[in-house]
Amino acid sequence: MTIVSITPDFALDYGYTYAGGLGVLEGDKFYTASRLGLDYVVLTLFYRGGYVDYEFHGEEVVAKPQHHPREFYEMLKPGEEFVIRLKNEDVIIRPWIYKHGSARAVFFEAVCPMWARKLTDRIYIEDSLEEKFYKYSLLAKASAYYIEHHIGVENIDYIDLQEAYTALLTLILPVNSKYRIVIHTPGPWGHPTFPKEYIEREFGWTLTSPQVVLTEIGLTQAKEAFVVSQKQLDVIKSVFPHHAGKIKYVTNGVDVERWTHPEIKKIANNPSTTSLWSAHLKVKEELLRLLKKYKNIDYSLEKMIISWARRVTRYKRPYFIAKLVEETAGKLDAIIVLAGKPHPHDQEGIGTFKWFKKLHDTYENVVLVHDYDVSKAKTILAGSDLLLFTPFSGWEACGTSYMKAGINGVPTLSSRDGGALELIEDGVNGWLFGNDIREFINIYTDPRAREIDEQEYREFKDKLQEIIKKYYEDRKEYQAVMFNAFKSFREKADIANTLREYYKTLL
């Protein structure tokens, strides 16, 4: 039987049809499902201009589209075009298909008319709320057509809806017994709303609430719902208490094959503290070569490398490491790697990105990787000596960067949030700081957020300085933490375990 996963965000090893964590996670599921022999179909959109890259012109930050490499286009095969109705017009859809073992991905591209073609230009970047609505209506209607005409509802075991935008499909294709919604985001942006007039006009439903929360549609229509860490279950149940009975958790994982560096793979079957450290130094040397493309640094392998690498937005608290760099006047005894991007409409994120660039320009030991992507993540997460994972407690659904680091023997200093609480044992295979907050505190409106930040920043600063000291003064103990991370994460963070939980009847 077939599994269908519908997602707005999807990252293969080539191309830029993703913006961040969700897309990379869905790519990991795809590759692992193929190795497990599952008949696994991903339905998503083909974004001609990708997500976003940035250029710096003095103090100005300029956003620009991404261009897919030739290898990405060569992987895809065009399917038979079909027509859907959107805004009472015919819209021609061209599916692009990628097959990988037993799995396949189908990317829907709007061909014409031009207003519809624009909908598949960029991922998560729109000019208006209405344009956003029609983008996800297109994904829903194209998915419904493809399921009915190329897969067959009767052949499907599960239709997994990744995030709330995909819940629009349930308004078209009434197969509720097969739907499951996976909520990847506790924050408000993960529960988007549209005016009821949009949905009534496009789908013919009569609704009462003036603003329709898509997560509510998904939770109401789906047979089951999942969140992606044990902690997120507590947070989401407090946000949607009336659906608590159908919500479960399955903690995310990572594709160990995809994210283990080749040097680490060589020692993975017979590891020791010594062999892991030797392999790590080779990966670290590769990371130093990468960093020299961004800045003319001249540091030995002895120098500790600390990385903060993820989307640049407030709840991930990029200002923790930026503030510490400024407070210490760049005198932290380490190379500080800042990697990630803000959404082009996130003005606060853009401001933090400029701050990162200023630190890069001011301090010799700070390097900004402004065009962070899957390829660079593989080197940064495996080659660093320490990863920083700093979200505001209750806002990170799970996170996987610390898993990707851990399977390569790189420990993390993490706030007490997401799946880190299930995998990191403080002082054993990584380090923890801050509070384990199980209620959802709005960091934009709740005055408690600032007090929590101030207290947790002090703890973060003290703990990081202790870890740096340990790295230089007690190297054997540091290597023991690395080895513990390597052993525990390779066992517990394998996304094959996640898939076995999701698809117990098929695996």
C-alpha positions, 0 to 999 in steps of 0.5 A: 500500500501507498503512503502519500505525504503532502508538504509545502517544503521539500529538500532533496540534496539538489535544488532549492525547493525548501526554506528550512527545517520542515523541508529538510525533515521531509527530505530525510523521510523520503530518502529513508522511506526509499531505503526501507522499501516503502511505496512513498509519494511526496506531493509538493510545489515546484518553486522556480526561484527557490527561497532566498539568497542575500547579497550585502551592498554596504549596510544594505541587504538585498534579497534575490531568488535562487537558481536551481543547479543543472543537476536538479533539472536533470533529475526530474522527468516531466509528467502529463500536464493536467488542468485544475480550476482556480479563481474560476479559471483553468490552470495548467499544471505540469508535474515534475517527477523524481524517483528514488528507489521505492519512493517518488516525489512529484513537484507541481508547477503552474504553467499558465495563466501568468497570475497562476504561474507566479504562485509557484515562483518562490517558497513562502514568499508572496505579495499578499494574503490572497496570493498565499491562499491561492498558492496552497489552494493550488497545492490542494487541488493539484494533489487531489487530481494526482491522487485520484488519477495517478495513485488511486484513493483505494491504493492509499493507506495514509495521507499525511498532511505536513503543516496546516497549509496542506489541510485545504486538501480535506475540503476537496477530497473527502477521505477523512479516514486516511488523513493524518495531520502533522503539526511541526510548529507550536508558534502562531505562524504555524497556525495560519488563518484565511478570511472565510470569504476566500474559502467559501468562494474557492471551495464552496463551504459555508463557514461561521467564523470570520477567520478560519484557522487551517490547523483547526480544519486539519485537526477536525478533518483528520483521523489522527494528529501528530506533533514531533516531540514529547514536549510539543505534545504538552504545548499543543494540547494547551493550544488546542485542548478540544482536540487533545484526544486525537493528538499523539507525538512521534519525535523527529529524527534524521537520515543517518546515511544522508547526514553522516560525513564520509570521514565519520562513516569510515569509523562508524562500525568500530568507533573509539574515542581516538578514532572519532577524534581523528576523523573529526579533525579531518572534517574540521579541516574541511570546515576551515577550508569552507570558512576561508571562502567567506573570510581570510582566516588563519587558524589551526585545527586546535582552535575550537569552532562553535556554530549557530546555524539555523533560520534567523528569527527571534524565537531561535534567539540568534541574539544570544551568541551575537550579544556574547560576541559583542560583550566579550569584544570578540575575545571568545577563544573560538571561531564563531560560525554564524550560518542561516537566513531570515525570511525577506519579510521578517524585518527583525530577522533582517536586522539581526542578519545585518548584526551578524554581518557587522560582527563578521566585519568587526571580529577576526574570529567571527564568520558569517555563512550567509548562503547556508544550505543543505550542502554547507550544513553537512560540513558545518554541523559535522565539522564544528566542535560545538553546536548552539541550539537556543530557541525560546522554550516552548517555541521549537517543535523539535529541531534536528540540527543537534541530531545531525551534529550528534550523529557525527560526534559533535555535542550541542549546548541547548536550551530546554526545548523541543526534542533536545530534552529527549536526547541530550543528557546534561554533561554526558552527551551535550549540555543544557541551559534554561527553563523547561517551559510547558506553557506557550508564552508569546514572546512578542506580547508577554512581559515575562519573555524578557525576564526569561531571556535575561535569566537564560542568557546569563546561564547560557553565557556562563555555561558556554564559557565553562564548555570552552574552558573544558575543551582546552583544559580537559580535552579527554573529558571533552572527547568523552562527551563527543563519543557519548553524543556519537553513540547515543544519537546514532541509536536514538535519532535515526529517522527510521525509528520515526517512520516505524512509529508513523507506519507501524502497520507497514514496517 
